Amino acid sequence: MIRRHLTKGTDFGKVTAAEVKHAESWIANYLREILGWETSEMLFCAAVTAL
């Protein structure tokens, strides 16, 4: 999934922290069928709340 934002051949030494944060946010908020059409962030927050 990271390759959708940082294509093959990307020099990761030149990737800014903001670009990494944007990619992380997009991945964490991506709806996934395997997770019952929820995001990993939604499930993480639910698990933390349940503690």
C-alpha positions as CSV (number, residue, x, y, z in Angstrom):
1,M,0.0,0.0,0.0
2,I,2.9,2.3,0.6
3,R,3.8,2.1,-3.1
4,R,0.6,4.0,-3.9
5,H,2.2,7.1,-2.4
6,L,5.9,6.4,-2.7
7,T,6.5,4.8,-6.0
8,K,9.1,2.2,-6.9
9,G,12.5,3.9,-7.2
10,T,11.8,6.5,-4.5
11,D,14.8,7.7,-2.6
12,F,13.6,7.3,1.0
13,G,16.4,9.5,2.1
14,K,14.6,12.4,0.4
15,V,11.1,11.6,1.7
16,T,10.0,14.3,4.2
17,A,8.4,13.5,7.6
18,A,5.2,15.1,6.4
19,E,5.0,12.7,3.4
20,V,5.5,9.7,5.6
21,K,2.9,11.0,8.1
22,H,0.4,11.5,5.2
23,A,1.0,7.9,3.9
24,E,0.6,6.5,7.4
25,S,-2.6,8.4,7.9
26,W,-4.0,7.2,4.6
27,I,-3.1,3.6,5.4
28,A,-4.6,3.7,8.9
29,N,-7.8,5.2,7.6
30,Y,-8.3,2.8,4.6
31,L,-11.4,0.7,4.8
32,R,-10.6,-3.0,4.5
33,E,-12.9,-5.8,3.7
34,I,-10.9,-8.3,5.8
35,L,-11.6,-6.0,8.8
36,G,-15.4,-6.0,8.2
37,W,-15.2,-2.7,6.3
38,E,-13.5,-0.9,9.2
39,T,-10.2,0.8,9.3
40,S,-7.2,-0.4,11.4
41,E,-7.4,2.9,13.3
42,M,-11.1,2.2,14.2
43,L,-10.2,-1.2,15.5
44,F,-7.2,0.0,17.4
45,C,-9.2,2.8,19.1
46,A,-12.0,0.2,20.0
47,A,-9.3,-2.1,21.5
48,V,-7.8,0.7,23.6
49,T,-11.2,1.8,24.8
50,A,-12.0,-1.7,25.9
51,L,-9.0,-1.9,28.2
